[in-house]
Amino acid sequence: MSLAVLEPEMDMESRQPEPFDSPETEAINSQADNQSHEIVQFCKMLSDPTRLRIMQYLAENNELHVTALCDLLHQSQPAVSHHLALLRSSGLIAPRRDGKHNFYSARKEHIGGVLATLAAAIGEEKTSDESEPMKFFG
């Protein structure tokens, strides 16, 4: 015997919406889902130590040439370019071409003080004998 037979028939138009079915709730859930996705993508980008160091160097120096980043990171140009492409596609950095040279800068309007806040939070967890927290957008 099916459950549908036991349930009384209900006209769908006369049904009162549940509180979780309201358009306002759906809009809030959609916005929260979008924000969660963006936060996850941001964290994924910075979960790699090389990409995090690239962001730190760019934040501290405003703009760097790819070769300078290779020297700072002690990595090959193809490896650094791979990380730069990922950061660029995620909107965290902006490229600038000058002739044959590519320069990159952190898009501070997109990442705001997030890195500085994270660094400060980490710094608060350190004991007094440890070094100062990293400065990103001092």
N, C-alpha and C positions, 0 to 999 in steps of 0.2 A: 504494500500500500504506500503510495507516495504522500509526502508531506503537503504537497500543493493541494491535494484534495481536502485535507483537514483544515487548511487555513481559509478563513472567510475571504471572499473576493473583495478587493478594495479598489475603488476608482483612483487612479494615479493622480488625477487633477485635484481631487478632494483631500489628498494626503498633505498634512502639514509638514513642512520641511523640518528635519531634525536640526538641532543647533549646529552640528558638524557639517551639514549640507548647505549652509547658507553661502551666498556668493562672497560675502565679506570674509568668511572663514577660508573659502577656497583661495581667495586672493592673498590672504595672509600666509597660508600654507605654501602657495606658489612662490611668494617673495622669500619666505624662509628657506625653501628648497634651493632657490637661485643663490641666495647668500651663502648657504652651506656649501654648495658646489664651488663657488668662487673661493671660499676660505680653504676648502680641501685642495683646490688646484694651486693656490698660493703656497700652502704648506708643502705640497709635493715638490714645487719648484725649489723651495728653500731647504728641503730635506737632504739635498745632495750637498756635501761639504764644499765642493768646487763652486757650485752655483751660489752658495751662501757667501763664499769668499769673494766671488766676482761682484756680488751686490755690495759687499762691504767696501771693496776697493773703489767701485764706481761712486758710492755715496761719499767717500772721503775725498776723492779726487775730481769730482764733477764729471769728468770725461777722460777716457783712456783709449789709446790705440790698441788694436788687437795684439800687436807685438809686445807692448808693455804688459798686458795682461798675461801673455804667455810667460814672460820673464818673471813676473810676480808669483805666478802659480807653479812655475817649473813644469809646465806641460807643453805638449806640442801644439802647433797652430790648429791642426784639424780637431783635436780634442777640445780646445778652448772654443773654437768656432761652433762646435756641436752644442756646447752649453749655452753660448750666446744666442744661437738660433732658437733654442727652447725658451730662454728668457725673453727674447724678442717676441716670439709668437704668443707668449702669455701676457704681453703688455707691460712687463716689469722694466724693460730697458728700451731705449730709443737709439737707432743707428743714425750716423751722419757720415756721409761719404765725402772725402776731400781728395779728388783725383783718384789714385789707385788705393788710397788708404781708408780704412773703415775705423770710425771712432764710435764709442758707445757711452751712453750716460744713463743713470738711473732715472726712471720716470717718477719723480717724487710726488707728482700730483696723483698718481695711482696707488702708491704704496704708503704715502703719508708718513706718519711717525711710527708705523708698525714695527719696523726693524729696531728703531730706537727704544720703543716700549718693551720689546722682547729682550733686548740687551740690558735694559735697566732692570727688568724683572729677574733676569739671570744674575745680574750684579747684586741685587738685594739678597739673593740666596747664598752668596759667597761669604766666607768668613773674612775678618778684618785683615788677615795676613795675605790674602790673595790679591791679584792685580785688579786694576780698575776695569769696569765693564767696557765692552767695545763701544766706540762712538760711531754712529751711522749718520745722523743728520744733526750734529751738534750745533 
